[in-house]
């Protein structure tokens, strides 16, 4: 979607290696989110950010860390990837707490072998 | 725990109205009803939202019952491109970070 870019789009990595996924926005939105999507589970929130250096955990945060050093970038890091982290990861942005619509990125398909 | 209940799947003939139901019997007074959809392998797309009045935009209409315990998303003239998973979500607005909790949604198949 316009204004939000995820990279890489696809990645295969080995168990135990660190992985960083990037979400970049050009909309200057305050809120950014990382979700994962797995068959049978729908979308589950991993971490979110409500401003530069302000982040908090979602429902499935174990094994993940995030950083937001500037408004436009929200990084998701898997410190030591495991096969259970094989998933499709979506980033989303939202302008403010009074805005109703999230804009989602195109997703990153991560495979941990 | 899911705040909403949706049928897992529905079919609709192309050109007909698609009516997607959602139950949200535990919705609180300040919570909105949101609808998103996800076309295969893409990120979810916002469709519409409402509090208690019926809403309409260029994509769809949202009908919320008077007691707010259920709602229906209406796609007036479904096309093949409307085949997707549709998510009904309830949540509030306010200060601080607000997140949407996605359930499993309804898989809508539009049939030629």
Interface residues (C-beta under 8 A of the other chain):
Chain A: X1 X31 X33 X35 X40 X41 X42 X43 X44 X45 X48 X50 X56 X58 X59 X88 X90 X92 X97 X98 X100 X101 X102 X103 X104 X105 X106 X107
Chain B: X32 X34 X36 X41 X42 X43 X44 X45 X46 X49 X87 X93 X94 X95 X96 X97 X98 X99 X100 X101 X102 X103 X104 X105
